[in-house]
Structures are given as structure tokens and as C-alpha cells.
Amino acid sequence: MNSISDSCPEIADIQVRVFSMRGSLIPSDPFREFGLSVPEYVECRNPNCKGGRFRVWPVISIAASRHEATFRTSSVCNGYERRRKPEIPCLYTFTIEGEITYRSNEPKG
């Protein structure tokens, strides 16, 4: 698969915002915004994080299978802080939210 449109052909348009922040209250950086060219993975914004990334496409696929117009979910980063001995988990959280427009405006049912 090369794009989210390949796995979810019912999606006509999508707007996705991904926040990567320390904890869950205050964003450390502005969010990243994507349309139909949303990447499969988004890297953690923590400069000390190694290997941290969030899989975006499964979240979109689940929302599309439920024919949801909006979605929002959060997940703790799966990376770890380098430069720390012993290595500790990354303390950042990913939050993804978005809106989906479907090719057919009729709800599945």
C-alpha cells in the first residue's frame, strides 16, 4: 500500500492532526497536519527519543470501518530516552485527531 486511499478507498478526503507532547496536557510543539498524503508512521518529537513512532493508518482504518466522521485517540510513545542509563521509556504521548469525508455521504448500516 502506498497511501491511506489504497487501504480505505471509501475516503474522499481526510484532515489529520498529530500532536507529540510530554505528558498529556501541554503540547511541546505545534501539531503536524496531513491530508490524503498522511504517512503511515509519525516520528516522536522528543529530541532524546530513540525509536519512537506512532502508526497512524490503523487508527484511520478503524474509524473508516465504523464510518466515523471524526476520530481522536492517544497513545504513549513506544520509544526510549537515549543518553539515560539505564534507558527509560520516552515520556511523550501521541494524540491523533481528524475528520473524514466519505465518497458516499450515506451511513453504512
C-alpha positions in Angstrom: 0.0 0.0 0.0 1.3 3.4 -0.9 -1.4 5.6 0.7 -4.3 5.6 3.0 -6.6 5.8 0.0 -5.3 2.3 -1.1 -6.5 0.7 2.1 -9.6 2.8 2.6 -11.0 3.6 -0.9 -14.2 4.9 0.7 -12.4 8.0 2.0 -12.8 11.0 -0.3 -10.8 13.5 1.9 -9.2 13.5 5.3 -7.7 16.0 7.7 -5.4 14.6 10.4 -3.6 16.4 13.2 -0.9 14.6 15.2 0.4 16.1 18.5 3.5 14.8 20.2 3.8 16.1 23.7 5.4 15.4 27.0 2.7 14.1 29.2 -0.8 14.7 28.1 -1.6 18.3 28.9 0.7 20.8 27.2 1.9 20.3 23.6 5.7 20.7 23.3 5.5 21.7 19.6 2.7 22.7 17.2 0.8 19.8 15.7 1.6 18.3 12.4 -1.3 18.3 9.9 -1.9 16.0 6.9 -4.5 15.4 4.2 -4.7 12.3 2.0 -0.9 12.1 2.0 -0.9 11.2 5.7 2.2 9.0 6.4 1.8 5.5 7.8 4.1 6.4 10.7 4.8 9.7 12.6 8.1 10.0 14.4 8.2 11.2 18.1 9.2 14.9 18.5 11.2 14.3 21.7 14.8 15.0 20.6 16.1 12.4 23.1 13.7 9.7 21.9 15.1 6.7 20.1 12.8 4.5 18.0 9.6 6.3 19.0 6.8 6.4 16.4 3.1 6.2 16.1 1.2 4.1 13.4 -1.4 6.5 12.0 -3.1 4.3 9.3 -4.6 1.7 11.7 -6.4 4.5 13.6 -7.8 5.9 10.3 -8.8 2.4 9.1 -10.7 1.6 12.3 -12.5 5.0 12.1 -13.3 4.4 8.4 -14.6 0.8 9.1 -17.0 2.4 11.6 -17.9 5.2 9.2 -17.0 7.8 11.8 -16.8 11.4 10.6 -14.4 12.4 13.4 -11.9 10.5 15.5 -9.5 11.1 18.3 -7.1 8.8 20.2 -3.9 9.0 22.3 -1.0 6.6 22.8 2.2 6.7 24.9 5.3 6.8 22.8 6.9 3.3 22.2 10.5 4.7 22.1 13.0 5.2 24.9 15.2 8.1 26.0 18.8 7.7 24.8 21.5 9.3 26.9 19.9 7.9 30.1 21.4 4.9 31.9 19.5 2.7 32.4 17.4 3.5 29.4 13.9 4.7 30.4 10.7 4.8 28.3 10.0 8.1 26.4 7.7 10.3 28.4 5.9 11.7 25.3 2.3 11.0 24.2 0.9 11.0 20.7 -2.6 12.4 20.2 -4.2 12.0 16.8 -7.5 13.6 15.8 -9.1 14.1 12.4 -12.1 14.4 10.2 -13.1 12.1 7.4 -15.2 12.8 4.3 -16.5 9.7 2.6 -17.3 9.2 -1.1 -20.8 8.3 -0.1 -22.5 10.5 2.5 -24.9 7.8 3.5 -24.0 6.0 6.7 -23.3 2.3 6.5 -25.9 0.3 8.1 
